[in-house]
Amino acid sequence: MSALRLTFGIDPGLTGAIVTLLDGVAGPMIDMPTRRVDGWGEIDARALAVFIREQRTAHPGAYVSACVEKVGAMPGDGGTSAFRFGETSGGIRFTLDVLGVPYTRAIPAVWKRQFALIGKDKDAARQLCLQRFPEVAHMLTRKKDNGRADALLIALYGEQQVGGRESAAALQPRACARVCGEEAA
């Protein structure tokens, strides 16, 4: 059955992930696709685009959106590290723009407060996702799957933000025309 609404949650960074919510239910997810260029790791924008296109193709006519964690340089990061992290974040947003996927940004302190994660360790998000989304427990078995858990909660946060403004049914015809490049019925 085709979903009416696809929401991608993206935890940027080379150890992040991208997760799909299908009408609020956890769906396909992948660790952030990366590649090596001149000895440096960077996101593989092509693989990211392929994943998004596959999900969109599997659910024709669905309203598609994304929520990307709004990131910045961390105190103590060197200039090179901060620049490379910015490149990664920009590459993700550029990929969404090229694909015509509207996105919002989630400030870490805000989305984490929404899920009572402020002041908790990195594994708390994974534990919360295991309770909230038991259907994907097999994808969250390792402690290092915290990027997937963060992306899942970012998607849920983004969906709640969009859901508060307009329903998916009201958005569907207009969104499909804008996102899929098709004529609205």
TARAJO-V473875 format. One record per helix or strand of 2 or more residues. SS is the DSSP state (H for helix, E for strand). FROM is the first residue (numbers start at 0). LEN is the number of residues. If there is no record, write none. Layout:
# TARAJO-V473875
[[SS & FROM & LEN] [SS & FROM & LEN]]
This chain:
# TARAJO-V473875
[[E & 4 & 7] [E & 16 & 6] [E & 24 & 7] [E & 33 & 4] [E & 39 & 4] [H & 44 & 14] [E & 62 & 8] [H & 78 & 21] [E & 101 & 6] [H & 107 & 7] [H & 122 & 10] [H & 133 & 6] [H & 142 & 21] [H & 167 & 13]]
